[in-house]
Amino acid sequence: MSLLAVNPSCGFLNPKSQGRLSAKQDTSLSVISTIRPVNTPADFSFIPEKNNRQLTLRLSGCWRSSCPVPELDRILHQIPDDIQALRITVDPTLVWDSILAVFLNRLLTYCHNNSIATDLSDLPAGVRTLLALAQKSSHKPPAETDRPGFVYRLGKATQKIFAHGEKLVSFTGEIVLALILLIRGKTYFRFRDFFYFIQNCGADALPIVSLISVLVGVILAFVGAVQLRMFGAQIYVANLVALSMVLEMGAMMSAVIMAGRTGASFAAQLGTMQVNEEIDALRTLGISPVSYLVLPRMLALICMMPLLCIYADLLGIAGGTIIGIGMLDFSFSEYIVQTKNAIHLNQIAQGIIKSAVYGVLISFSGCFQGMNSGRSASAVGEATTSAVVLSIVLIVVSDAIMTVIFSL
C-alpha cells in the first residue's frame, strides 16, 4: 500500500491516488480511518447516586494541553454542600495527558479540605500513579509538636555514637593490619601513588606554608616588641619568636594548613570514589582499599609533616627577623645569636614530634571520613567538612596533651 494514499493528519484518502487502490486496500484504509480517535472537547457530567450524599463525576473528551479544559470552579459550584463522597469516572474514549492529573489533583485538594471522601478506582492506572506522586511530593513535614522527645533523641544520638565508634575501631584495625602486611611485603602498595602524594603534601604545599609562617613570625615579633619595649627588653623579641615557632606555632600552623588543604582533599577523593563505586570494585577484585588507597596517603603526609614543620620554623624566625631589623634596629648577627641562644635541640624535637602526630591525625581523619562517605554529592561535601573540623579538633586536643606530657 502506498503511504501517500493516506493523509497522516486525519486518515482520509488522497484523491490523486484513490484510483490506483484495489478494493482490498480501500477496505483496510477505511478501517484505519474509522478507528482513529477524534478529539472532542473536554466535558464533564454529574451522575446522582441512590444515596443523596454521594455523587459521581464523569469526565469525557480531550483532556490534553492542546484542548480547552473546563474551569475547576464550574465543577465546584455544582457540587452540593452536603456531599460526603465523590466518585470520579472517565469515559472509555477519553484521551488525556498531565493536564488531567493537574486538574484532578486540585479537585482532590478541595475534597480533602472539605472532608469529602473520594473514589479513584475507575481512573486509568497512569492517572492514579501521577496523583499518588503528586500527593507524596506535597506532603508537609511534621509540625514542631510532632518532634520526638528528649529521651528518644538522646537514645538515637547514643546509637549513632556507638555506630561511629564501631566504624572507627574497624578502620583503625584495617590500617594496622595493612601496615603489618606492608612490612612483610604481602600487600598491594603502589609506590607511584606514594611519591605522588609526597609531592602533593610537600612541595606543592610550600607556597601557602611559607606565606602563613612568615606572617605568623611577623605578628609575634610585632606584638612582643610593643610590650617588651616598655621594659627596655626588646632583645628578647628573638627569644619570643624562636620559642613560639619551634614549640607551638610552626607545627600548629602547618597542621591547620594541611588539615584544610590535604585532609579535605583526601576526604573528597575517597568520597568521590565511594560514589562512583570504585572502592567496591577494588574489593570485588580482591584488593584491599586501605592498602591501595589509604596507606599511600597516610604515609606521605606523616613523612612530610616534620619537614614542613622545620620549614615553617625557619620562615617564622625569618619573619621575626624582619621586624627585629626593620623596627627595633637590631643587627642581623645580633638577632641570630640571640635566637640561637634561646632554643635547644630538645625543644626542636618537641615540635617535630608534635608535627608527626598531627600528620597521623589529619591523614586518619581525612581518609576515615572519605571511606565512610555516603553515595551522593551532598554526602561527599559533608564528609569533607567533617574531615577538616575533626582534624582541627584533634590537633588542638593532642597539642594540649603533648604539651602537658613534655612539661613533666
PyMOL commands that set and color helices and strands:
alter all, ss='L'
color gray80, all
select helices_A, chain A and resi 3-5+15-20+23-35+72-77+98-113+125-137+144-146+150-183+191-201+203-231+234-275+278-284+289-326+332-342+345-371+377-406
alter helices_A, ss='H'
color red, helices_A
select strands_A, chain A and resi 43-48+54-60+62-63+85-90+95-96+117-119
alter strands_A, ss='S'
color yellow, strands_A
deselect
rebuild
show_as cartoon
